[in-house]
Amino acid sequence: MLAPQYLQKFDPVRNMARFYRVDVAPTLFGESSVVRTWGRIGTLGRTALETFPTLDAAEAAGLQTVRTKLRRGYVVASGSGGRAFVDRQEQAKERLASRTPN
């Protein structure tokens, strides 16, 4: 199975700090899905889910997405989707929760 891929793109001149994560996951119905999450680093970002009938088809779509992003200037982050991504998501959730009135 395709390991989660975590990509980043920085451009200080344009004030750009983006992430893109691609993961392949099984569904409850025996299919496979490509989960794409993207946005500004430090935010939760947006998520899209695309389901395929086979694992091979999902992996091919996920790899195509990674290739496209690499051509557009993204680079593979060290650890490729490891703990750093989860930590940033948790920090973004905490910031959002602290802004919400009780």
C-alpha positions in Angstrom: 0.0 0.0 0.0 1.1 3.5 -0.8 2.7 5.2 2.3 1.2 8.6 3.2 3.0 11.3 1.2 3.4 14.8 2.8 4.5 17.5 0.4 5.3 21.2 1.1 5.8 24.3 -1.0 7.3 27.5 0.3 7.7 30.9 -1.5 8.5 33.7 0.9 8.2 36.3 -1.8 4.5 35.3 -2.4 4.0 34.6 1.4 3.2 31.0 0.4 3.5 28.1 2.8 1.4 25.2 1.6 1.1 21.5 2.4 -0.4 18.6 0.4 -0.9 15.1 1.8 -1.9 12.1 -0.2 -2.9 8.8 1.5 -4.6 5.6 0.3 -7.0 3.9 2.7 -9.4 1.0 2.5 -13.2 1.5 2.7 -15.7 -0.6 4.6 -17.0 -2.0 1.3 -13.8 -3.5 0.0 -12.9 -0.5 -2.2 -9.9 1.9 -1.7 -9.9 5.6 -1.4 -7.4 8.3 -2.1 -7.5 10.9 0.7 -6.1 14.3 -0.3 -5.6 17.0 2.2 -4.2 20.4 1.3 -4.0 24.0 2.6 -1.8 26.6 4.3 0.7 25.1 6.8 -0.6 25.6 10.3 -4.3 25.1 9.3 -6.5 22.0 9.1 -6.8 22.5 5.3 -9.4 20.9 3.1 -9.9 17.2 2.4 -11.2 15.4 -0.6 -11.9 11.7 -0.9 -12.0 9.8 -4.2 -13.0 6.1 -4.1 -11.7 3.5 -6.6 -12.8 -0.2 -7.1 -9.3 -1.6 -6.5 -6.2 -0.8 -4.5 -4.1 -0.6 -7.6 -6.3 2.0 -9.2 -6.3 4.1 -6.0 -2.5 3.8 -5.7 -2.1 4.8 -9.3 -4.2 7.9 -8.8 -2.4 8.8 -5.6 1.0 8.5 -7.3 -0.2 10.6 -10.2 -1.3 13.3 -7.8 2.2 13.3 -6.1 3.9 13.5 -9.5 1.8 16.4 -10.5 2.5 18.3 -7.2 6.3 17.6 -7.5 6.2 19.1 -11.0 4.5 22.2 -9.6 7.3 22.9 -7.1 6.2 20.9 -4.0 8.9 18.9 -2.2 8.6 15.8 -0.1 8.9 16.8 3.6 11.2 14.8 5.8 9.3 11.9 7.4 6.7 12.2 4.6 3.6 12.7 6.7 4.8 11.6 10.1 4.2 13.2 13.4 4.8 16.8 12.3 1.6 16.8 10.2 -0.5 15.4 13.1 1.0 18.0 15.5 0.2 20.9 13.1 -3.4 19.6 12.8 -3.8 19.4 16.6 -2.3 22.9 17.0 -4.7 24.3 14.4 -7.7 22.6 16.2 -6.6 24.1 19.5 -6.3 27.6 18.0 -9.7 27.2 16.5 -11.2 26.0 19.8 -9.7 28.9 21.7 -11.4 31.4 19.3 -14.8 29.9 19.7 -16.9 31.4 22.4 -18.4 28.9 24.9 
